[in-house]
């Protein structure tokens, strides 16, 4: 079971589930939302989920394979970025967007915590 308590995301290692968060701002068809879980000790992204950002809410779902290999820890951090009017190269690889907004990165010194149990 995946839980979001305040800004703290709790994921039992290997569990499946989802959580929903309100969309910030106005999104249009084709906009994307990325949820990233970071390890601040190694400065790496350990899990990333991409969904279409075309609703009033964003629902991120996790499969067993998304978290089964993550080290149980409370040191992880997470954030969501919305890519407005995403831009792609000739191979359809995402290379940028007209505007990119983070949910939490701009607010204070600390990012929300993600606990892998």
N, C-alpha and C positions, 0 to 999 in steps of 0.2 A: 504494500500500500504506500503510495506516494502522498506526502502531506506538505502543505504550505501553511506554516504558522507565523503570521505576521509576514516578515520578509525571509524567514528561515525555511529553507527547503530541506526536507528530510526524505531520504531515499534508502530503504533497506536494500543492500547490495543484491542485485539479481532480480529484484521484484519488478512486476509490471504494474502500470497504473498511469494516471494522468492528473494534471491540475490545470485549473483555468484561472486566468488573470484578465482584468479589463484591458482593452486596447487603449493606449494613450494617443490622443489626436485622431485625425480623420485618415482613414486608409482607403485605398482604391484597389480595384482588381489588379492583380499582378504584384502588389507590394508583398514583401517578405518579412518574416520575423525569425530571428535566430536566438535561441537560448544557448548560452555557453556556460559550462562549468569549468572553472580554472583552478589550477594548483599554483598558489602564489609562491610556493617554495621552489618549484622548477620553472615557473613562468610559462606553463604550457596549458593548452586547452585539453581537458581529459574527456569531455563529452560535448557534443554539439547537436542540437535538434533544429531543423528548419521546417517552417510551416508557412502557408499562405496567410497573410495578414489582411483578410478581407471581411472581418466581422467585428462586432462590438466587444468580443472577448477573444482571447488567444488560449487555445488548449494544446498543451504539450504532453505527448504520450511517450512513455518509456517501455521498451521491450526488455526482456531478460538480458539479451546480449549487450544492451546499452551500458549496463552498470555492473555486470557480473565480475568483470576484471578490475574494477576500481578498488583501490586500497581503502578499507574502512578508515574514515578519518573525519574530524570536524574542522579541518583546515581549509577545505575547498570554499570557493566563492562563486557566485553566479550573477549573470546579467542577461538582459534581453535587449537586442538591437532591432529596430525597425528600418528596413531599407525601402525608402519611397522611390518609386520609378527606377527599379534596378536596371543596371546596364550590364550587357554581356559582350564578350568578344566573339570572333567568328566561329569558335568551337562551342558557343553557348555556355561558356564558363563565366560565372558572376565576377565582374571586375570593379564594381562600384555602384553608386546610386546617385540620383539627383540630390538626395538628402538622407542622412543616416542619423538616427536618434537613439541614444541609450536610455534605458529605464532608470538605472541607478548610478552609473559611472560619474555623472556630473554632481551628485549630491553627497557631499562630505568626503571624508577620508576613507571610510570603510565600505566595502561592497557587502551585499547580503551574504550570509553564510549558507553553505550547502553541506549537510551532514550525510555521509555515506555510512550506514550502520552494518 
